[in-house]
Amino acid sequence: MTLYSLPNNPVPEGAIEGEITARDGVRLRFARFMPEGKAKGTVALFSGRCEFIEKYFEVVRELRSRGFAVALLDWRGQGGSQHLLRNRLKGHVTRFSDYLLDLEAFAREVLLPDCPPPHFALAHSMGGSILLSSVLEGQRWFDRMVLSAPMLGLDSVPFEGIVRPTATVLSHIGFARAFVPGGRGRSLARLKFEGNPLTSDRGRFDRTHALVTAYPQLDLGAPTIGWLAGAYSTMAELTHPDVIPRIRQPLLIIAAGGERLVSNKAIEHFSARLIAGAHVVVPASRHELLMERDIFRAQFWAAFDAFIPGTPI
């Protein structure tokens, strides 16, 4: 499968890209990169909703400079992986647990056979909730995890007390594949920098915009009602007080102090009850910590380097 390039966002050298198939037949795009010299291990990089491998080329280079191999996956329904509906802009998944099939296929067919151990995970937003769900399912693919602004609650949905049960009901009665109300016509290509909740870095914002403009197959729009209902169900399970102590995976959560999309209150509630986890906040940063200005990214990488063995201190 193809990795897409721009002059200011070239494909890192030595890329190995390909396609794997999940147990339910969905085709998934992956890429992996080796560092120069002997690898200290592998960081598997998992994106959030609407994201894709090319958006993280800069991060790939930063991880390789630390001596790590890097492996990435496009979740089903986005990026270069198979989209599930005729309208490719619809962010949809049949069941939220289907993302675990993507993770399993990636781990068994890419990570374990081709990526040097030890294995670490770096997951953003929706990717973080998927990895936490995998831990609850008894899957232990990674020695340590770093979760960037994990999706454990949503601050971007008004009247959540009404929206959540409504989405569940509508999903069950046949509207699961419909856009969430107001979602038609929304896409990454139409998002404006001014007032955006993702990043305060104009250059990195414009880079993502240029990618989805040049390669519209990477673009994605609003989620479907079915996706939203599944997300709410997963978040409720992950943040239940009886469930959190069952997560024994060593992990570091890095939250954005200027968050407007996911719930920092839910992240704090979750982190305070972890058995083997730590919680760091980057003040004033917006949601996409790794796409933010360098002053915020430096704080992120300092926390990452202190937590992941083998990184420079």
Helices and strands as residue ranges (DSSP letters): E 16-21, E 27-33, E 42-46, G 53-56, H 57-65, E 69-73, H 98-106, I 107-111, H 112-114, E 119-124, H 126-136, E 144-148, H 160-170, I 171-175, G 188-190, H 202-214, G 216-218, H 225-238, G 244-246, E 251-256, H 264-272, E 277-282, G 289-291, H 294-307
